[in-house]
Amino acid sequence: MWPFFSQLKFDIKRLFIRNFSFLFFSLLMPAGFYLLFTKIMITGTGDQVQKFNLTYMGSMIIYSGIISAIFGIASLLKVDRDIGFLCFLQLTPHKTKYYYCSLYTLVILINLIAVIILQALAVLLNGVKIDFYQIMLSMIVVIIGQLPMVLLGTCLSYLKKQETLNVVSNLIVFPLAIVSGLWWPLNIMPDWIQKIGKLMPTFFANDLLSAILLGSKIKLTNLIGMIIWIILGVIGVITVINSYRKQGTRV
């Protein structure tokens, strides 16, 4: 396990400590959006406001996961592959297994930190009530719900140009957040957008997280939807890797 922890320590330094822009977009920006929409741009009765404070907290947690997975994983994998770092790791005894495990673990840890930050803001500034059971279930949902995004980020990292990756990442992250109902309620969108949004992995994760935070009944369709997206993500990664291997390119 020591090689894994050494790799994790290395990745924490370069991605977490020395990369403020990544921290800003994955942690501080969702927290800023939460404060903006719950402390300034909010109307309604006391119960409505309390419900919104809880559900929007969940939405920003999922949004943080999208950013860290798409912008974080995809960009870092792309850069490491382009500079030959992955080729170098292939020459070591452990090859790249600890590298991938470290990156995926780190991105999930960052999202769990986002859970703690946003829940702390919700409790301390908005007076919402969250018990220990809800906190633990929220973290489990966040971990499972982020897997499709991590797998998607892995697929995107195989795009040939960094410029293309940046454009595609932006075209995915922000529209996905909108159609999934993370920024605004999905029911105010046109019907055709709602139909698309309700098929997205982020919608399933957000709806499941909202049910946990509100103490509502958990829908089995959300769990099934997340599992299907994870399977599709695994198939996508395998397909992309096999394509690269046929081209004689190291993964």
SULCOR-V521897 format. One record per residue. N is the residue number from 1. RES is the residue in one letter. SS is DSSP state (2 for helix, 1 for strand, 0 for the rest). PHI is phi as a letter, one per 30 degrees, with the letter a starting at -180 (* if undefined). NEAR is the number of other ideal C-beta (glycine too) atoms within 12 Angstrom. Layout:
n:N res:RES ss:SS phi:PHI near:NEAR
n:N res:RES ss:SS phi:PHI near:NEAR
This chain:
n:1 res:M ss:0 phi:* near:11
n:2 res:W ss:2 phi:d near:10
n:3 res:P ss:2 phi:e near:20
n:4 res:F ss:2 phi:d near:21
n:5 res:F ss:2 phi:d near:16
n:6 res:S ss:2 phi:d near:17
n:7 res:Q ss:2 phi:d near:31
n:8 res:L ss:2 phi:d near:27
n:9 res:K ss:2 phi:d near:19
n:10 res:F ss:2 phi:d near:24
n:11 res:D ss:2 phi:d near:34
n:12 res:I ss:2 phi:d near:24
n:13 res:K ss:2 phi:d near:15
n:14 res:R ss:2 phi:d near:21
n:15 res:L ss:2 phi:c near:33
n:16 res:F ss:2 phi:c near:28
n:17 res:I ss:2 phi:d near:14
n:18 res:R ss:0 phi:c near:13
n:19 res:N ss:0 phi:b near:24
n:20 res:F ss:2 phi:d near:13
n:21 res:S ss:2 phi:d near:17
n:22 res:F ss:2 phi:d near:31
n:23 res:L ss:2 phi:d near:26
n:24 res:F ss:2 phi:d near:17
n:25 res:F ss:2 phi:d near:30
n:26 res:S ss:2 phi:d near:43
n:27 res:L ss:2 phi:c near:35
n:28 res:L ss:2 phi:d near:24
n:29 res:M ss:2 phi:d near:29
n:30 res:P ss:2 phi:e near:39
n:31 res:A ss:2 phi:d near:34
n:32 res:G ss:2 phi:d near:22
n:33 res:F ss:2 phi:d near:31
n:34 res:Y ss:2 phi:d near:40
n:35 res:L ss:2 phi:d near:26
n:36 res:L ss:2 phi:d near:17
n:37 res:F ss:2 phi:d near:29
n:38 res:T ss:2 phi:c near:32
n:39 res:K ss:2 phi:c near:21
n:40 res:I ss:0 phi:c near:11
n:41 res:M ss:0 phi:c near:16
n:42 res:I ss:0 phi:b near:20
n:43 res:T ss:0 phi:b near:11
n:44 res:G ss:0 phi:k near:14
n:45 res:T ss:0 phi:d near:10
n:46 res:G ss:2 phi:e near:13
n:47 res:D ss:2 phi:d near:11
n:48 res:Q ss:2 phi:d near:16
n:49 res:V ss:2 phi:d near:22
n:50 res:Q ss:2 phi:d near:23
n:51 res:K ss:2 phi:d near:26
n:52 res:F ss:2 phi:d near:31
n:53 res:N ss:2 phi:e near:36
n:54 res:L ss:2 phi:d near:36
n:55 res:T ss:2 phi:d near:36
n:56 res:Y ss:2 phi:d near:41
n:57 res:M ss:2 phi:d near:46
n:58 res:G ss:2 phi:d near:45
n:59 res:S ss:2 phi:d near:40
n:60 res:M ss:2 phi:d near:44
n:61 res:I ss:2 phi:d near:51
n:62 res:I ss:2 phi:d near:50
n:63 res:Y ss:2 phi:d near:45
n:64 res:S ss:2 phi:e near:51
n:65 res:G ss:2 phi:d near:52
n:66 res:I ss:2 phi:d near:48
n:67 res:I ss:2 phi:d near:43
n:68 res:S ss:2 phi:d near:45
n:69 res:A ss:2 phi:d near:49
n:70 res:I ss:2 phi:d near:43
n:71 res:F ss:2 phi:d near:41
n:72 res:G ss:2 phi:d near:44
n:73 res:I ss:2 phi:d near:47
n:74 res:A ss:2 phi:d near:40
n:75 res:S ss:2 phi:d near:37
n:76 res:L ss:2 phi:d near:39
n:77 res:L ss:2 phi:d near:41
n:78 res:K ss:2 phi:d near:31
n:79 res:V ss:2 phi:d near:23
n:80 res:D ss:2 phi:d near:31
n:81 res:R ss:2 phi:d near:32
n:82 res:D ss:2 phi:d near:21
n:83 res:I ss:0 phi:d near:14
n:84 res:G ss:0 phi:i near:14
n:85 res:F ss:2 phi:d near:24
n:86 res:L ss:2 phi:d near:28
n:87 res:C ss:2 phi:d near:18
n:88 res:F ss:2 phi:d near:15
n:89 res:L ss:2 phi:d near:26
n:90 res:Q ss:2 phi:d near:19
n:91 res:L ss:0 phi:d near:13
n:92 res:T ss:0 phi:d near:17
n:93 res:P ss:0 phi:e near:10
n:94 res:H ss:0 phi:c near:19
n:95 res:K ss:0 phi:h near:19
n:96 res:T ss:0 phi:c near:27
n:97 res:K ss:2 phi:d near:19
n:98 res:Y ss:2 phi:d near:26
n:99 res:Y ss:2 phi:d near:32
n:100 res:Y ss:2 phi:d near:32
n:101 res:C ss:2 phi:d near:22
n:102 res:S ss:2 phi:d near:34
n:103 res:L ss:2 phi:d near:40
n:104 res:Y ss:2 phi:d near:34
n:105 res:T ss:2 phi:d near:27
n:106 res:L ss:2 phi:d near:38
n:107 res:V ss:2 phi:d near:44
n:108 res:I ss:2 phi:d near:32
n:109 res:L ss:2 phi:d near:28
n:110 res:I ss:2 phi:d near:40
n:111 res:N ss:2 phi:d near:42
n:112 res:L ss:2 phi:d near:30
n:113 res:I ss:2 phi:d near:28
n:114 res:A ss:2 phi:d near:42
n:115 res:V ss:2 phi:e near:41
n:116 res:I ss:2 phi:d near:25
n:117 res:I ss:2 phi:d near:29
n:118 res:L ss:2 phi:d near:47
n:119 res:Q ss:2 phi:d near:37
n:120 res:A ss:2 phi:d near:21
n:121 res:L ss:2 phi:d near:33
n:122 res:A ss:2 phi:d near:38
n:123 res:V ss:2 phi:d near:21
n:124 res:L ss:2 phi:d near:16
n:125 res:L ss:2 phi:c near:18
n:126 res:N ss:2 phi:c near:28
n:127 res:G ss:0 phi:i near:16
n:128 res:V ss:0 phi:d near:29
n:129 res:K ss:0 phi:c near:18
n:130 res:I ss:0 phi:b near:33
n:131 res:D ss:0 phi:c near:15
n:132 res:F ss:2 phi:d near:11
n:133 res:Y ss:2 phi:d near:13
n:134 res:Q ss:2 phi:d near:28
n:135 res:I ss:2 phi:d near:27
n:136 res:M ss:2 phi:d near:17
n:137 res:L ss:2 phi:d near:25
n:138 res:S ss:2 phi:d near:38
n:139 res:M ss:2 phi:d near:29
n:140 res:I ss:2 phi:d near:24
n:141 res:V ss:2 phi:d near:36
n:142 res:V ss:2 phi:d near:45
n:143 res:I ss:2 phi:d near:31
n:144 res:I ss:2 phi:d near:30
n:145 res:G ss:2 phi:d near:49
n:146 res:Q ss:2 phi:d near:48
n:147 res:L ss:2 phi:e near:35
n:148 res:P ss:2 phi:e near:40
n:149 res:M ss:2 phi:d near:47
n:150 res:V ss:2 phi:d near:43
n:151 res:L ss:2 phi:d near:35
n:152 res:L ss:2 phi:d near:38
n:153 res:G ss:2 phi:d near:40
n:154 res:T ss:2 phi:d near:36
n:155 res:C ss:2 phi:d near:34
n:156 res:L ss:2 phi:d near:38
n:157 res:S ss:0 phi:d near:39
n:158 res:Y ss:0 phi:c near:32
n:159 res:L ss:0 phi:d near:26
n:160 res:K ss:0 phi:d near:16
n:161 res:K ss:0 phi:c near:14
n:162 res:Q ss:2 phi:d near:22
n:163 res:E ss:2 phi:d near:13
n:164 res:T ss:2 phi:d near:18
n:165 res:L ss:2 phi:d near:30
n:166 res:N ss:2 phi:d near:20
n:167 res:V ss:2 phi:d near:16
n:168 res:V ss:2 phi:d near:28
n:169 res:S ss:2 phi:d near:33
n:170 res:N ss:2 phi:d near:22
n:171 res:L ss:2 phi:d near:16
n:172 res:I ss:2 phi:c near:31
n:173 res:V ss:2 phi:d near:39
n:174 res:F ss:2 phi:d near:23
n:175 res:P ss:2 phi:d near:22
n:176 res:L ss:2 phi:d near:35
n:177 res:A ss:2 phi:d near:33
n:178 res:I ss:2 phi:d near:28
n:179 res:V ss:2 phi:d near:28
n:180 res:S ss:0 phi:d near:42
n:181 res:G ss:0 phi:i near:33
n:182 res:L ss:0 phi:d near:42
n:183 res:W ss:0 phi:c near:31
n:184 res:W ss:0 phi:b near:22
n:185 res:P ss:0 phi:e near:24
n:186 res:L ss:2 phi:d near:29
n:187 res:N ss:2 phi:d near:12
n:188 res:I ss:2 phi:c near:13
n:189 res:M ss:0 phi:d near:22
n:190 res:P ss:0 phi:e near:13
n:191 res:D ss:2 phi:e near:12
n:192 res:W ss:2 phi:d near:11
n:193 res:I ss:2 phi:d near:23
n:194 res:Q ss:2 phi:d near:21
n:195 res:K ss:2 phi:d near:14
n:196 res:I ss:2 phi:d near:20
n:197 res:G ss:2 phi:e near:32
n:198 res:K ss:0 phi:d near:25
n:199 res:L ss:0 phi:c near:25
n:200 res:M ss:0 phi:d near:36
n:201 res:P ss:2 phi:d near:42
n:202 res:T ss:2 phi:d near:50
n:203 res:F ss:2 phi:d near:38
n:204 res:F ss:2 phi:e near:37
n:205 res:A ss:2 phi:d near:44
n:206 res:N ss:2 phi:d near:45
n:207 res:D ss:2 phi:d near:38
n:208 res:L ss:2 phi:d near:36
n:209 res:L ss:2 phi:d near:49
n:210 res:S ss:2 phi:d near:39
n:211 res:A ss:2 phi:d near:26
n:212 res:I ss:2 phi:d near:36
n:213 res:L ss:2 phi:d near:39
n:214 res:L ss:2 phi:c near:26
n:215 res:G ss:0 phi:i near:16
n:216 res:S ss:0 phi:d near:18
n:217 res:K ss:0 phi:d near:13
n:218 res:I ss:0 phi:d near:22
n:219 res:K ss:0 phi:d near:20
n:220 res:L ss:2 phi:d near:14
n:221 res:T ss:2 phi:d near:18
n:222 res:N ss:2 phi:d near:31
n:223 res:L ss:2 phi:d near:23
n:224 res:I ss:2 phi:d near:17
n:225 res:G ss:2 phi:d near:29
n:226 res:M ss:2 phi:d near:38
n:227 res:I ss:2 phi:d near:22
n:228 res:I ss:2 phi:d near:20
n:229 res:W ss:2 phi:d near:31
n:230 res:I ss:2 phi:d near:27
n:231 res:I ss:2 phi:d near:18
n:232 res:L ss:2 phi:d near:22
n:233 res:G ss:2 phi:d near:30
n:234 res:V ss:2 phi:d near:21
n:235 res:I ss:2 phi:d near:18
n:236 res:G ss:2 phi:d near:24
n:237 res:V ss:2 phi:d near:30
n:238 res:I ss:2 phi:d near:18
n:239 res:T ss:2 phi:d near:18
n:240 res:V ss:2 phi:d near:27
n:241 res:I ss:2 phi:d near:25
n:242 res:N ss:2 phi:d near:15
n:243 res:S ss:2 phi:d near:16
n:244 res:Y ss:2 phi:d near:22
n:245 res:R ss:2 phi:d near:14
n:246 res:K ss:2 phi:d near:11
n:247 res:Q ss:0 phi:d near:13
n:248 res:G ss:0 phi:i near:8
n:249 res:T ss:0 phi:c near:19
n:250 res:R ss:0 phi:d near:21
n:251 res:V ss:0 phi:c near:29
